[in-house]
Amino acid sequence: MSKFAGLELKILIVEDMENFIKQMVNDLKKLQIKGSINYAMTLKKGIGLIDSQDYDFIISDWNLPDGTGMDVLKHVRQKKNYAQTPFLMCTTMDEVENILTAITAGATEYIVKPWEFEELKTKLSTCLLKK
């Protein structure tokens, strides 16, 4: 049984590639996380969802059609109610400089696409422990 089994989380995924959205949703379901998973395929829609609802966990791609995951992260960290919300940057950008930039700006963790299930599980655990 997953240590995430039964954990109630409202999750937002900001990602413009459908295949990665499907993979993330499937992996989260494999972990038996309960709650809800919403997604946005643009920065604008992601910001709109963040401003209109409360999320327990945010996962964002770096490259979006109308902005970046860094824009999402900065918006999230400027809001008092999201100051401690776990934020996982999920991207193909694997340069150390990008990782440091995201973590310095307030990302809780960073994972490179394509990810392995066990790696995602570890990153999610780290994010939730830091909450």
N, C-alpha and C positions, 0 to 999 in steps of 0.2 A: 504494500500500500504506500502511496506517495505521502510524503510529509506535508504536502500541500492539500491533500484530500480534505474537502469540506471547507477550505478557506474561502471566505466570502470577500471577493474583491470586485470593484467596478474598474475595469481596465479600458484605457483608450490606446489604440494603435494608430499612429499617424504614419502612413506608408502609401506610396503611389503605385506599387507593383502588386497586382492581385495575387500572384503566386506566393509572395512572401507573407501577405496577409493570411492566406489560407494555411500556410505552413505554421505561422505563429499561433493562429487560433487552434489548429490541430494539436500542436505541442502543449498549449495551455490546457486543452481538454484532457490530454493524456495525463497531465499532472493532477487532474481531478479538482481543479480550482472551480469553485462555484461562484455565482455572481453573474455579472454581465460583461460582455466585450463589445465595445463600439469601435468603429474605425473611421478615419477620414483619409481621403486620398490627396488632399491639398493642405497647405499651411492655413489658408483662410478658413476652411471647414474645421480643421483641428482647433484653431483658436476659438472659433464660434462654439464648439462643443465644450472646450475648457471653460469658457466664460459663462456658459449656461447650465453646467452640471458640475458635480463634484466627483472626481475620480480618485481612486486609491492607488493607482499605478499607471504610469504613462510610458509607452514605448514609442520611440520616434526614429524614423529614417533620417539621415543627414540631408540627402538630396531630394527635394520636393519640387514639383513643377513651378510653384510660385514662391519659393523661399527655401529655407533650410531648417533642419532639425535644431540648429543652434537658435534660430528665431523662436521656435516652439519652446525650447529650454529657457531662453531669456524671459519670454512671456510668462511661463509657469513660475519661475523663481522670483518674479516681481510681484506675484500675488501672495498675500499673507496666508491664505488658506492652502496654498500649495508649497509653502516653504520647506516642508519635510516630506513631500510626496516622492516616493521612489520614481526615478526617471532612468530608463534604459535606452541609451543611444544604440541603434541597431543599423549598421551601414556596411557597405563594401569598402569604405575608406579605412585602410589598416595602418596608416602611417602613425608613428608614435606621436608626432606633433598634433595630429587630429585628436588622438585619444587624450592627450594632456589638455588640449584646448577644451574639450567637452567636460572632462572631470573638473577642471579649474572653474568652468562656468556653472557648475552645479549638477552635472549628470552624476547619478549614483553609481552607474556601471556602464560599460561599453562592450558591445559584442559585434563581431565581424561576420557579415554574410558571406557565404552560406554557413550557418551555425550547425553544430551537432546538438542533438537533444540533450545530452548530458551536460554540455557546456551551458546551454540555456538554463537548465535546472540549477546549476551552480551559480550563475549570474543572478537569477531570480532570488535564490536563497540569500546571497550577499546583499541584494537590494532591500529585502525585507528585514534583514538583521540590522541594517543601518537606519531603518525608519525610526 
